[in-house]
Amino acid sequence: MIALPLIPGFRTKFGRPSGTCAERTAAALAKRQTFGRVLAAGQSVHCLRGRLWLTAEARDIVLREGERFTAGARTRLLIEALEDSVVGG
């Protein structure tokens, strides 16, 4: 799981096919706020609200609400909120 700054009291549970649940964290980002992360292969960043600009290994990606980026290999990631947003991982 990606360690993101937490929104106090905000935890989202994602159901798994086996019936178990995995807890994920979410973080609120103000417009133009940035932070960096390193993702392992298979880890994802989700745009839960707003729009996010990701720079991943010299590639730019814009995520809109409901979209996600999944790393195919270990990836250094810079995330910037293009508007007030919520990012999950």
Rosetta constraint file for C-alpha pairs under 8 A:
AtomPair CA 1 CA 24 HARMONIC 7.24 0.50
AtomPair CA 1 CA 43 HARMONIC 7.25 0.50
AtomPair CA 1 CA 89 HARMONIC 6.79 0.50
AtomPair CA 2 CA 39 HARMONIC 7.30 0.50
AtomPair CA 2 CA 43 HARMONIC 7.45 0.50
AtomPair CA 2 CA 89 HARMONIC 5.55 0.50
AtomPair CA 3 CA 25 HARMONIC 7.59 0.50
AtomPair CA 3 CA 89 HARMONIC 7.77 0.50
AtomPair CA 4 CA 25 HARMONIC 6.59 0.50
AtomPair CA 4 CA 26 HARMONIC 6.69 0.50
AtomPair CA 4 CA 27 HARMONIC 6.32 0.50
AtomPair CA 4 CA 88 HARMONIC 7.71 0.50
AtomPair CA 4 CA 89 HARMONIC 7.30 0.50
AtomPair CA 5 CA 26 HARMONIC 7.26 0.50
AtomPair CA 5 CA 27 HARMONIC 5.42 0.50
AtomPair CA 6 CA 10 HARMONIC 7.19 0.50
AtomPair CA 6 CA 25 HARMONIC 6.33 0.50
AtomPair CA 6 CA 26 HARMONIC 5.76 0.50
AtomPair CA 6 CA 27 HARMONIC 5.03 0.50
AtomPair CA 6 CA 28 HARMONIC 7.79 0.50
AtomPair CA 7 CA 26 HARMONIC 6.27 0.50
AtomPair CA 7 CA 27 HARMONIC 5.18 0.50
AtomPair CA 7 CA 28 HARMONIC 6.26 0.50
AtomPair CA 10 CA 25 HARMONIC 7.33 0.50
AtomPair CA 10 CA 26 HARMONIC 6.81 0.50
AtomPair CA 11 CA 23 HARMONIC 6.84 0.50
AtomPair CA 11 CA 24 HARMONIC 6.44 0.50
AtomPair CA 11 CA 25 HARMONIC 5.67 0.50
AtomPair CA 11 CA 26 HARMONIC 6.89 0.50
AtomPair CA 12 CA 23 HARMONIC 6.21 0.50
AtomPair CA 12 CA 24 HARMONIC 5.83 0.50
AtomPair CA 12 CA 25 HARMONIC 6.70 0.50
AtomPair CA 12 CA 26 HARMONIC 7.67 0.50
AtomPair CA 13 CA 21 HARMONIC 6.14 0.50
AtomPair CA 13 CA 22 HARMONIC 5.97 0.50
AtomPair CA 13 CA 23 HARMONIC 4.92 0.50
AtomPair CA 13 CA 24 HARMONIC 6.40 0.50
AtomPair CA 14 CA 21 HARMONIC 5.75 0.50
AtomPair CA 14 CA 22 HARMONIC 5.80 0.50
AtomPair CA 14 CA 23 HARMONIC 6.65 0.50
AtomPair CA 14 CA 24 HARMONIC 7.44 0.50
AtomPair CA 15 CA 19 HARMONIC 6.44 0.50
AtomPair CA 15 CA 20 HARMONIC 6.30 0.50
AtomPair CA 15 CA 21 HARMONIC 4.74 0.50
AtomPair CA 15 CA 22 HARMONIC 6.84 0.50
AtomPair CA 16 CA 20 HARMONIC 5.56 0.50
AtomPair CA 16 CA 21 HARMONIC 5.76 0.50
AtomPair CA 16 CA 22 HARMONIC 7.42 0.50
AtomPair CA 24 CA 88 HARMONIC 7.07 0.50
AtomPair CA 24 CA 89 HARMONIC 6.14 0.50
AtomPair CA 25 CA 88 HARMONIC 5.77 0.50
AtomPair CA 25 CA 89 HARMONIC 6.08 0.50
AtomPair CA 26 CA 86 HARMONIC 6.61 0.50
AtomPair CA 26 CA 87 HARMONIC 5.56 0.50
AtomPair CA 26 CA 88 HARMONIC 4.17 0.50
AtomPair CA 26 CA 89 HARMONIC 6.62 0.50
AtomPair CA 27 CA 86 HARMONIC 5.53 0.50
AtomPair CA 27 CA 87 HARMONIC 5.39 0.50
AtomPair CA 27 CA 88 HARMONIC 6.39 0.50
AtomPair CA 28 CA 84 HARMONIC 7.51 0.50
AtomPair CA 28 CA 85 HARMONIC 5.85 0.50
AtomPair CA 28 CA 86 HARMONIC 4.45 0.50
AtomPair CA 28 CA 87 HARMONIC 6.52 0.50
AtomPair CA 29 CA 33 HARMONIC 5.85 0.50
AtomPair CA 29 CA 34 HARMONIC 7.73 0.50
AtomPair CA 29 CA 81 HARMONIC 6.13 0.50
AtomPair CA 29 CA 84 HARMONIC 5.81 0.50
AtomPair CA 29 CA 85 HARMONIC 5.20 0.50
AtomPair CA 29 CA 86 HARMONIC 5.96 0.50
AtomPair CA 29 CA 87 HARMONIC 7.43 0.50
AtomPair CA 30 CA 81 HARMONIC 6.51 0.50
AtomPair CA 30 CA 83 HARMONIC 6.65 0.50
AtomPair CA 30 CA 84 HARMONIC 4.48 0.50
AtomPair CA 30 CA 85 HARMONIC 6.44 0.50
AtomPair CA 31 CA 80 HARMONIC 7.90 0.50
AtomPair CA 31 CA 81 HARMONIC 5.11 0.50
AtomPair CA 31 CA 82 HARMONIC 5.47 0.50
AtomPair CA 31 CA 83 HARMONIC 4.15 0.50
AtomPair CA 31 CA 84 HARMONIC 4.61 0.50
AtomPair CA 31 CA 85 HARMONIC 7.25 0.50
AtomPair CA 32 CA 80 HARMONIC 5.83 0.50
AtomPair CA 32 CA 81 HARMONIC 5.08 0.50
AtomPair CA 32 CA 82 HARMONIC 5.78 0.50
AtomPair CA 32 CA 83 HARMONIC 6.87 0.50
AtomPair CA 33 CA 80 HARMONIC 5.66 0.50
AtomPair CA 33 CA 81 HARMONIC 5.65 0.50
AtomPair CA 34 CA 78 HARMONIC 7.04 0.50
AtomPair CA 34 CA 79 HARMONIC 5.42 0.50
AtomPair CA 34 CA 80 HARMONIC 4.32 0.50
AtomPair CA 34 CA 81 HARMONIC 6.60 0.50
AtomPair CA 35 CA 78 HARMONIC 5.93 0.50
AtomPair CA 35 CA 79 HARMONIC 5.50 0.50
AtomPair CA 35 CA 80 HARMONIC 6.84 0.50
AtomPair CA 36 CA 76 HARMONIC 7.43 0.50
AtomPair CA 36 CA 77 HARMONIC 5.55 0.50
AtomPair CA 36 CA 78 HARMONIC 4.37 0.50
AtomPair CA 36 CA 79 HARMONIC 6.04 0.50
AtomPair CA 37 CA 76 HARMONIC 6.07 0.50
AtomPair CA 37 CA 77 HARMONIC 5.18 0.50
AtomPair CA 37 CA 78 HARMONIC 6.51 0.50
AtomPair CA 38 CA 74 HARMONIC 7.03 0.50
AtomPair CA 38 CA 75 HARMONIC 5.59 0.50
AtomPair CA 38 CA 76 HARMONIC 4.47 0.50
AtomPair CA 38 CA 77 HARMONIC 5.82 0.50
AtomPair CA 39 CA 43 HARMONIC 5.74 0.50
AtomPair CA 39 CA 44 HARMONIC 7.44 0.50
AtomPair CA 39 CA 71 HARMONIC 6.50 0.50
AtomPair CA 39 CA 73 HARMONIC 7.97 0.50
AtomPair CA 39 CA 74 HARMONIC 5.57 0.50
AtomPair CA 39 CA 75 HARMONIC 5.18 0.50
AtomPair CA 39 CA 76 HARMONIC 6.44 0.50
AtomPair CA 39 CA 77 HARMONIC 7.19 0.50
AtomPair CA 40 CA 71 HARMONIC 6.77 0.50
AtomPair CA 40 CA 73 HARMONIC 6.24 0.50
AtomPair CA 40 CA 74 HARMONIC 4.35 0.50
AtomPair CA 40 CA 75 HARMONIC 6.52 0.50
AtomPair CA 41 CA 70 HARMONIC 7.80 0.50
AtomPair CA 41 CA 71 HARMONIC 5.15 0.50
AtomPair CA 41 CA 72 HARMONIC 4.99 0.50
AtomPair CA 41 CA 73 HARMONIC 4.04 0.50
AtomPair CA 41 CA 74 HARMONIC 5.02 0.50
AtomPair CA 41 CA 75 HARMONIC 7.51 0.50
AtomPair CA 42 CA 70 HARMONIC 5.86 0.50
AtomPair CA 42 CA 71 HARMONIC 5.31 0.50
AtomPair CA 42 CA 72 HARMONIC 5.88 0.50
AtomPair CA 42 CA 73 HARMONIC 7.15 0.50
AtomPair CA 43 CA 70 HARMONIC 5.62 0.50
AtomPair CA 43 CA 71 HARMONIC 5.74 0.50
AtomPair CA 43 CA 89 HARMONIC 7.74 0.50
AtomPair CA 44 CA 68 HARMONIC 6.59 0.50
AtomPair CA 44 CA 69 HARMONIC 5.45 0.50
AtomPair CA 44 CA 70 HARMONIC 4.18 0.50
AtomPair CA 44 CA 71 HARMONIC 6.31 0.50
AtomPair CA 44 CA 89 HARMONIC 5.81 0.50
AtomPair CA 45 CA 68 HARMONIC 5.58 0.50
AtomPair CA 45 CA 69 HARMONIC 5.36 0.50
AtomPair CA 45 CA 70 HARMONIC 6.58 0.50
AtomPair CA 45 CA 87 HARMONIC 6.89 0.50
AtomPair CA 45 CA 88 HARMONIC 5.85 0.50
AtomPair CA 45 CA 89 HARMONIC 4.71 0.50
AtomPair CA 46 CA 63 HARMONIC 7.99 0.50
AtomPair CA 46 CA 66 HARMONIC 6.97 0.50
AtomPair CA 46 CA 67 HARMONIC 6.03 0.50
AtomPair CA 46 CA 68 HARMONIC 4.28 0.50
AtomPair CA 46 CA 69 HARMONIC 6.58 0.50
AtomPair CA 46 CA 87 HARMONIC 5.62 0.50
AtomPair CA 46 CA 88 HARMONIC 4.90 0.50
AtomPair CA 46 CA 89 HARMONIC 5.90 0.50
AtomPair CA 47 CA 51 HARMONIC 6.80 0.50
AtomPair CA 47 CA 52 HARMONIC 6.71 0.50
AtomPair CA 47 CA 63 HARMONIC 6.16 0.50
AtomPair CA 47 CA 64 HARMONIC 6.16 0.50
AtomPair CA 47 CA 65 HARMONIC 5.09 0.50
AtomPair CA 47 CA 66 HARMONIC 5.66 0.50
AtomPair CA 47 CA 67 HARMONIC 5.66 0.50
AtomPair CA 47 CA 68 HARMONIC 6.09 0.50
AtomPair CA 47 CA 85 HARMONIC 7.50 0.50
AtomPair CA 47 CA 86 HARMONIC 6.25 0.50
AtomPair CA 47 CA 87 HARMONIC 4.83 0.50
AtomPair CA 47 CA 88 HARMONIC 6.42 0.50
AtomPair CA 48 CA 65 HARMONIC 5.30 0.50
AtomPair CA 48 CA 66 HARMONIC 5.59 0.50
AtomPair CA 48 CA 67 HARMONIC 7.71 0.50
AtomPair CA 48 CA 85 HARMONIC 7.38 0.50
AtomPair CA 48 CA 86 HARMONIC 5.26 0.50
AtomPair CA 48 CA 87 HARMONIC 5.55 0.50
AtomPair CA 48 CA 88 HARMONIC 6.44 0.50
AtomPair CA 49 CA 64 HARMONIC 7.47 0.50
AtomPair CA 49 CA 65 HARMONIC 4.78 0.50
AtomPair CA 49 CA 66 HARMONIC 7.27 0.50
AtomPair CA 49 CA 84 HARMONIC 7.95 0.50
AtomPair CA 49 CA 85 HARMONIC 5.01 0.50
AtomPair CA 49 CA 86 HARMONIC 4.92 0.50
AtomPair CA 49 CA 87 HARMONIC 7.12 0.50
AtomPair CA 50 CA 64 HARMONIC 6.29 0.50
AtomPair CA 50 CA 65 HARMONIC 5.53 0.50
AtomPair CA 50 CA 81 HARMONIC 7.72 0.50
AtomPair CA 50 CA 82 HARMONIC 7.59 0.50
AtomPair CA 50 CA 83 HARMONIC 5.96 0.50
AtomPair CA 50 CA 84 HARMONIC 5.96 0.50
AtomPair CA 50 CA 85 HARMONIC 4.24 0.50
AtomPair CA 50 CA 86 HARMONIC 6.62 0.50
AtomPair CA 51 CA 62 HARMONIC 6.98 0.50
AtomPair CA 51 CA 63 HARMONIC 5.64 0.50
AtomPair CA 51 CA 64 HARMONIC 4.64 0.50
AtomPair CA 51 CA 65 HARMONIC 6.29 0.50
AtomPair CA 51 CA 81 HARMONIC 6.15 0.50
AtomPair CA 51 CA 82 HARMONIC 5.45 0.50
AtomPair CA 51 CA 83 HARMONIC 6.02 0.50
AtomPair CA 51 CA 84 HARMONIC 7.72 0.50
AtomPair CA 51 CA 85 HARMONIC 6.20 0.50
AtomPair CA 52 CA 62 HARMONIC 5.67 0.50
AtomPair CA 52 CA 63 HARMONIC 5.12 0.50
AtomPair CA 52 CA 64 HARMONIC 6.63 0.50
AtomPair CA 52 CA 79 HARMONIC 6.62 0.50
AtomPair CA 52 CA 80 HARMONIC 5.69 0.50
AtomPair CA 52 CA 81 HARMONIC 4.64 0.50
AtomPair CA 52 CA 82 HARMONIC 5.55 0.50
AtomPair CA 52 CA 83 HARMONIC 7.62 0.50
AtomPair CA 52 CA 85 HARMONIC 7.23 0.50
AtomPair CA 53 CA 60 HARMONIC 7.02 0.50
AtomPair CA 53 CA 61 HARMONIC 5.84 0.50
AtomPair CA 53 CA 62 HARMONIC 4.58 0.50
AtomPair CA 53 CA 63 HARMONIC 6.43 0.50
AtomPair CA 53 CA 79 HARMONIC 5.80 0.50
AtomPair CA 53 CA 80 HARMONIC 5.10 0.50
AtomPair CA 53 CA 81 HARMONIC 6.27 0.50
AtomPair CA 53 CA 82 HARMONIC 6.50 0.50
AtomPair CA 54 CA 60 HARMONIC 5.69 0.50
AtomPair CA 54 CA 61 HARMONIC 5.06 0.50
AtomPair CA 54 CA 62 HARMONIC 6.17 0.50
AtomPair CA 54 CA 63 HARMONIC 7.61 0.50
AtomPair CA 54 CA 77 HARMONIC 6.59 0.50
AtomPair CA 54 CA 78 HARMONIC 5.59 0.50
AtomPair CA 54 CA 79 HARMONIC 4.66 0.50
AtomPair CA 54 CA 80 HARMONIC 6.45 0.50
AtomPair CA 55 CA 59 HARMONIC 5.48 0.50
AtomPair CA 55 CA 60 HARMONIC 4.56 0.50
AtomPair CA 55 CA 61 HARMONIC 6.38 0.50
AtomPair CA 55 CA 77 HARMONIC 5.70 0.50
AtomPair CA 55 CA 78 HARMONIC 5.09 0.50
AtomPair CA 55 CA 79 HARMONIC 6.64 0.50
AtomPair CA 56 CA 60 HARMONIC 6.42 0.50
AtomPair CA 56 CA 61 HARMONIC 7.76 0.50
AtomPair CA 56 CA 75 HARMONIC 6.43 0.50
AtomPair CA 56 CA 76 HARMONIC 5.86 0.50
AtomPair CA 56 CA 77 HARMONIC 4.69 0.50
AtomPair CA 56 CA 78 HARMONIC 6.61 0.50
AtomPair CA 57 CA 75 HARMONIC 6.60 0.50
AtomPair CA 57 CA 76 HARMONIC 6.17 0.50
AtomPair CA 57 CA 77 HARMONIC 7.09 0.50
AtomPair CA 63 CA 67 HARMONIC 5.59 0.50
AtomPair CA 63 CA 68 HARMONIC 6.59 0.50
AtomPair CA 63 CA 69 HARMONIC 7.70 0.50
AtomPair CA 71 CA 75 HARMONIC 6.33 0.50
AtomPair CA 81 CA 85 HARMONIC 6.06 0.50
